[in-house]
Amino acid sequence: MALRAVFAGVMGSVIGIAAYSISQTGGQRLSAIVGCLIGVAAVLGLELYRRSAQLTEVRLVLLGNEMSFTTKADMRQAAQRMFFQAATRVATRPLEEGSGNLREALTSLKTLFDLYREPLEGYTTPPPPTKGDSVYELALDILNFELAPFLAKWHPSLKDFEDRHPDQDESEWPQHAAFRLELSQLQERLKPYVIGLGEIAGIRDPERHLRPSGRYVQSRLVAPRQDGSRPGPQE
């Protein structure tokens, strides 16, 4: 933007001198100054218009409360990082029965918790906007209302089982089924938050990135008969 302003000032000076030479109605220095100011004002005005044109308002209703976000470039970037961090983890990806690892799932949620908390505690976090809500307030709600209670309940419980039964598989943990059930419930509660982050980031249809991936069903290979034909599906 600074380079554009300097360039516009130089071009304005040239135009001012040219106008002076043609019209011969004023001083050369005054014409250069006026032309420079006009050029700077023009580029600053265009830049301000461009930025204001990109501002959009996003309204979300979460936990019965309406939140309003006037999105700017820094807010969109922060929301985009948070969206992708959640969209690629077990926070939104289903852990189907008989697959996955519960300890790894808890570790992934703890990592997401740390990623969301880090900018909240940093000195580079921008101040809250004068109007509307901040994307970091949304992250704070995710931490306090969803991730923190889940981790506080299940991390020590699983660790106690692992310490008491180091040779047993986690599938033998008595709370194995309850953990999976509450994890799926947590994923459903987190989904509106993550979709909201995608909308703030300006991602087109963020919900489609959270859909479960289709299962790959491998075709059963059937040995051909001696006559070269293959048995039908009911045989």
Solvent accessible surface area in square Angstrom, and as a share of the most:
residue,aa,sasa,rsa
1,M,103,0.46
2,A,75,0.58
3,L,152,0.76
4,R,132,0.48
5,A,20,0.16
6,V,97,0.56
7,F,133,0.55
8,A,16,0.12
9,G,6,0.05
10,V,84,0.48
11,M,83,0.37
12,G,5,0.05
13,S,28,0.18
14,V,84,0.48
15,I,110,0.56
16,G,7,0.07
17,I,65,0.33
18,A,47,0.36
19,A,53,0.41
20,Y,55,0.21
21,S,64,0.41
22,I,148,0.75
23,S,57,0.37
24,Q,121,0.54
25,T,117,0.68
26,G,39,0.37
27,G,40,0.38
28,Q,94,0.42
29,R,197,0.72
30,L,114,0.57
31,S,25,0.16
32,A,22,0.17
33,I,90,0.46
34,V,68,0.39
35,G,8,0.07
36,C,43,0.26
37,L,114,0.57
38,I,112,0.57
39,G,11,0.11
40,V,42,0.24
41,A,64,0.50
42,A,54,0.42
43,V,22,0.13
44,L,75,0.37
45,G,38,0.37
46,L,125,0.62
47,E,10,0.04
48,L,127,0.63
49,Y,156,0.59
50,R,104,0.38
51,R,135,0.49
52,S,57,0.37
53,A,66,0.52
54,Q,86,0.38
55,L,71,0.35
56,T,78,0.45
57,E,88,0.39
58,V,23,0.13
59,R,140,0.51
60,L,17,0.08
61,V,105,0.61
62,L,18,0.09
63,L,110,0.55
64,G,71,0.68
65,N,97,0.50
66,E,109,0.49
67,M,19,0.09
68,S,20,0.13
69,F,0,0.00
70,T,36,0.21
71,T,1,0.01
72,K,111,0.47
73,A,55,0.43
74,D,78,0.40
75,M,20,0.09
76,R,53,0.19
77,Q,105,0.47
78,A,2,0.01
79,A,0,0.00
80,Q,80,0.36
81,R,130,0.47
82,M,8,0.03
83,F,0,0.00
84,F,96,0.40
85,Q,49,0.22
86,A,2,0.01
87,A,11,0.09
88,T,103,0.60
89,R,64,0.23
90,V,18,0.10
91,A,0,0.00
92,T,8,0.05
93,R,61,0.22
94,P,60,0.37
95,L,39,0.20
96,E,72,0.32
97,E,136,0.61
98,G,75,0.72
99,S,53,0.34
100,G,53,0.51
101,N,56,0.29
102,L,0,0.00
103,R,60,0.22
104,E,119,0.53
105,A,4,0.03
106,L,3,0.01
107,T,74,0.43
108,S,21,0.14
109,L,0,0.00
110,K,92,0.39
111,T,50,0.29
112,L,3,0.01
113,F,29,0.12
114,D,51,0.26
115,L,55,0.27
116,Y,2,0.01
117,R,95,0.35
118,E,119,0.53
119,P,39,0.24
120,L,49,0.25
121,E,124,0.55
122,G,33,0.32
123,Y,225,0.86
124,T,133,0.77
125,T,39,0.23
126,P,53,0.33
127,P,114,0.72
128,P,102,0.64
129,P,45,0.29
130,T,152,0.89
131,K,146,0.62
132,G,40,0.38
133,D,34,0.17
134,S,10,0.07
135,V,1,0.00
136,Y,28,0.11
137,E,70,0.32
138,L,0,0.00
139,A,0,0.00
140,L,82,0.41
141,D,34,0.18
142,I,2,0.01
143,L,5,0.03
144,N,81,0.41
145,F,111,0.46
146,E,7,0.03
147,L,0,0.00
148,A,35,0.27
149,P,68,0.43
150,F,11,0.04
151,L,20,0.10
152,A,73,0.57
153,K,103,0.44
154,W,3,0.01
155,H,81,0.36
156,P,69,0.43
157,S,29,0.19
158,L,0,0.00
159,K,94,0.40
160,D,68,0.35
161,F,14,0.06
162,E,57,0.26
163,D,91,0.47
164,R,169,0.62
165,H,73,0.32
166,P,106,0.67
167,D,141,0.73
168,Q,77,0.34
169,D,85,0.44
170,E,31,0.14
171,S,67,0.43
172,E,101,0.45
173,W,10,0.03
174,P,120,0.75
175,Q,74,0.33
176,H,28,0.12
177,A,74,0.57
178,A,44,0.34
179,F,0,0.00
180,R,27,0.10
181,L,107,0.53
182,E,50,0.22
183,L,3,0.02
184,S,48,0.31
185,Q,82,0.36
186,L,0,0.00
187,Q,17,0.07
188,E,110,0.49
189,R,110,0.40
190,L,3,0.02
191,K,52,0.22
192,P,64,0.40
193,Y,5,0.02
194,V,3,0.01
195,I,32,0.16
196,G,1,0.01
197,L,0,0.00
198,G,0,0.00
199,E,72,0.32
200,I,1,0.01
201,A,13,0.10
202,G,58,0.56
203,I,33,0.17
204,R,192,0.70
205,D,63,0.33
206,P,10,0.06
207,E,84,0.38
208,R,111,0.41
209,H,70,0.31
210,L,4,0.02
211,R,138,0.51
212,P,91,0.57
213,S,89,0.57
214,G,75,0.72
215,R,187,0.68
216,Y,190,0.72
217,V,127,0.73
218,Q,138,0.61
219,S,89,0.58
220,R,179,0.65
221,L,165,0.82
222,V,42,0.24
223,A,82,0.64
224,P,80,0.50
225,R,116,0.42
226,Q,195,0.87
227,D,113,0.59
228,G,58,0.56
229,S,49,0.31
230,R,156,0.57
231,P,38,0.24
232,G,32,0.31
233,P,127,0.80
234,Q,173,0.77
235,E,128,0.57
